[in-house]
């Protein structure tokens, strides 16, 4: 089992903890899929940085592609469940469509993937319009 350093606000103190155990302790939903290589992995916890009492960042490393992943999280206190606000970098992989659908409407595939990207960035209003536009290519 691999353990990594988690630094508290006092950089002189250091705890060794596994990412799964860390998530259980913080009541945080564990990130299971790498946004870079798009594989299911068990991340290595590099460190945690607290910005203030409510916002903290969890720095992870993917054991497959070795890229650094950052989770921005919020927790009102240690007793409540932590909420993951954002993950960096954002997964930019589009949906892969069947060859027949690509031939039938390449524009649908393109617009759908742009709407998916908007949704990934939290742009739900734009994403909704994009999905509707994509469907129009079959109407």
Buried (B, 14 or more C-beta within 10 A) or exposed (E): EEEBEBBEEEEEEEEEBBBBEBBEEBEBEBBEEBBBBEEEBBBBBBBBBBEEEEEBBBBBBBEBEEEEBBBBBEBEEEEEEBBBEEBEEEBEBBEEBEEEEEEEBEEBBBBBBBBBBBBBEEBEEBBEEBBEBBEEBEE
